[in-house]
Amino acid sequence: MNKRNLEILVGLFVLLGAAALLFLALKAANLTSFAGGGDTYVLQARFDNIGGLKTRAPVRSAGVLVGRVTGVTLDPVTFQGLVTMEISRSVQFPRDSTAKILTAGLLGDQYIGLEPGGDEQDLRAGDTVSRTQSAVVLENLIGQFLFNRAADGPAN
């Protein structure tokens, strides 16, 4: 009987561990829903370079989660990255707001940062954010640094 109770406890511990791993996997993949919940509206933004931005990436304003990226495609006419976002209806952004692709930490995941402008009119569902800043790609920065160092010549 004592051995049976021990086996049951070990089984429960393994199930608890599996549930914790599943939770962590969902958090790491950004598959959990954002706290805004409820009603949303769609905005779009065009970027010259989206870096490693993925679908379900967070959309933040002042560090607060206000939406999620729902689609990343290539515009066949302008050859720019077209990002579609769902934003919580509880947050309205002015028409001259700026969308930036930012990185969480030095090598973390990328997300959209929305900075509100000062216009009196708000963006509506289906509008495109016209002021954007593309992703900073670490490889490009390193390449520019190395190229500049090589162009300076050998140090004496």
C-alpha positions as CSV (number, residue, x, y, z in Angstrom):
1,M,0.0,0.0,0.0
2,N,2.8,2.4,0.9
3,K,4.5,1.7,-2.5
4,R,1.3,2.4,-4.3
5,N,0.9,5.8,-2.7
6,L,4.4,6.7,-3.6
7,E,3.8,5.7,-7.2
8,I,0.6,7.9,-7.3
9,L,2.5,10.9,-5.9
10,V,5.3,10.4,-8.5
11,G,2.7,10.2,-11.3
12,L,1.1,13.4,-10.1
13,F,4.5,15.1,-9.9
14,V,5.2,14.1,-13.5
15,L,1.8,15.4,-14.7
16,L,2.4,18.7,-12.9
17,G,5.8,19.0,-14.6
18,A,4.3,18.3,-18.0
19,A,1.7,20.9,-17.5
20,A,4.4,23.4,-16.5
21,L,6.4,22.7,-19.6
22,L,3.3,23.1,-21.8
23,F,2.6,26.5,-20.1
24,L,6.2,27.6,-20.7
25,A,6.0,26.5,-24.4
26,L,2.9,28.5,-25.0
27,K,4.4,31.6,-23.3
28,A,7.6,31.3,-25.4
29,A,5.6,30.9,-28.6
30,N,3.3,33.9,-27.8
31,L,0.3,31.7,-28.1
32,T,-1.4,32.9,-25.0
33,S,-4.1,35.5,-25.5
34,F,-3.3,39.1,-24.5
35,A,-5.0,40.7,-21.6
36,G,-6.8,43.2,-23.7
37,G,-9.3,40.6,-24.8
38,G,-12.7,41.5,-26.2
39,D,-13.3,43.7,-29.1
40,T,-10.4,44.7,-31.5
41,Y,-9.8,46.7,-34.6
42,V,-7.3,46.1,-37.4
43,L,-4.4,48.4,-38.4
44,Q,-1.7,47.9,-41.0
45,A,1.9,49.2,-41.3
46,R,4.5,49.0,-44.1
47,F,8.2,48.4,-43.2
48,D,11.3,48.3,-45.4
49,N,12.7,45.5,-43.2
50,I,10.7,43.5,-40.6
51,G,13.7,41.6,-39.3
52,G,12.5,38.5,-37.4
53,L,9.0,39.8,-36.6
54,K,6.5,36.9,-36.4
55,T,2.7,36.5,-36.3
56,R,1.4,36.7,-32.7
57,A,4.2,39.1,-31.7
58,P,3.0,41.6,-29.2
59,V,2.0,45.2,-30.0
60,R,3.0,47.5,-27.1
61,S,2.5,51.2,-26.3
62,A,4.5,52.6,-23.4
63,G,5.4,49.0,-22.5
64,V,1.7,48.0,-22.2
65,L,0.3,45.2,-24.3
66,V,-2.4,46.6,-26.6
67,G,-2.6,44.1,-29.4
68,R,-1.0,41.3,-31.5
69,V,0.4,41.0,-34.9
70,T,-2.0,38.9,-37.0
71,G,-0.2,38.8,-40.3
72,V,3.2,39.5,-42.0
73,T,3.3,39.5,-45.8
74,L,5.3,41.0,-48.7
75,D,3.5,43.7,-50.7
76,P,4.1,42.6,-54.3
77,V,3.9,46.2,-55.6
78,T,6.2,48.1,-53.2
79,F,8.2,45.1,-52.0
80,Q,7.8,46.2,-48.4
81,G,6.8,44.1,-45.4
82,L,3.1,44.5,-44.7
83,V,2.2,43.9,-41.1
84,T,-1.4,43.5,-39.9
85,M,-2.2,44.1,-36.3
86,E,-5.3,43.7,-34.1
87,I,-5.5,46.5,-31.5
88,S,-7.8,46.5,-28.5
89,R,-10.8,48.9,-29.0
90,S,-10.1,50.3,-25.5
91,V,-7.1,52.1,-27.0
92,Q,-7.4,54.6,-29.8
93,F,-4.2,56.0,-31.5
94,P,-4.0,59.4,-33.2
95,R,-3.6,59.4,-37.0
96,D,0.1,60.5,-36.9
97,S,1.2,57.7,-34.5
98,T,4.5,55.9,-35.3
99,A,5.0,52.1,-35.5
100,K,8.4,50.8,-34.8
101,I,9.8,47.3,-34.8
102,L,11.7,46.9,-31.5
103,T,13.6,44.1,-29.8
104,A,13.0,42.8,-26.3
105,G,16.5,42.8,-24.8
106,L,19.7,42.5,-26.7
107,L,18.8,39.3,-28.6
108,G,15.1,38.9,-27.7
109,D,12.0,38.5,-29.8
110,Q,10.8,41.4,-31.8
111,Y,7.6,43.3,-31.3
112,I,5.7,46.4,-32.6
113,G,6.0,49.6,-30.5
114,L,3.2,52.1,-31.2
115,E,4.0,55.7,-30.2
116,P,1.0,58.0,-30.2
117,G,1.2,61.3,-32.1
118,G,-0.6,64.5,-31.5
119,D,-3.3,64.5,-34.2
120,E,-6.9,65.1,-33.0
121,Q,-8.3,62.4,-35.3
122,D,-7.8,58.8,-34.4
123,L,-6.9,55.8,-36.6
124,R,-9.9,53.8,-37.7
125,A,-10.3,50.1,-38.4
126,G,-8.5,49.2,-41.6
127,D,-6.2,52.3,-41.6
128,T,-2.5,52.1,-42.4
129,V,0.1,53.6,-40.0
130,S,2.1,55.8,-42.3
131,R,5.0,56.7,-40.1
132,T,7.1,53.6,-39.5
133,Q,10.6,52.6,-38.4
134,S,12.1,49.3,-39.7
135,A,13.8,46.7,-37.6
136,V,17.5,47.2,-36.6
137,V,19.2,44.0,-37.8
138,L,22.2,43.1,-35.6
139,E,24.1,41.5,-38.5
140,N,23.9,44.8,-40.5
141,L,25.2,46.8,-37.6
142,I,28.1,44.4,-37.1
143,G,28.9,44.5,-40.8
144,Q,28.9,48.3,-40.8
145,F,31.1,48.4,-37.8
146,L,33.6,46.0,-39.4
147,F,33.5,47.8,-42.7
148,N,34.2,51.2,-41.0
149,R,37.1,49.7,-39.0
150,A,38.6,48.2,-42.2
151,A,38.2,51.5,-44.0
152,D,40.1,53.3,-41.2
153,G,43.1,51.2,-41.9
154,P,45.4,49.4,-39.5
155,A,45.8,51.0,-36.0
156,N,49.2,52.1,-35.0
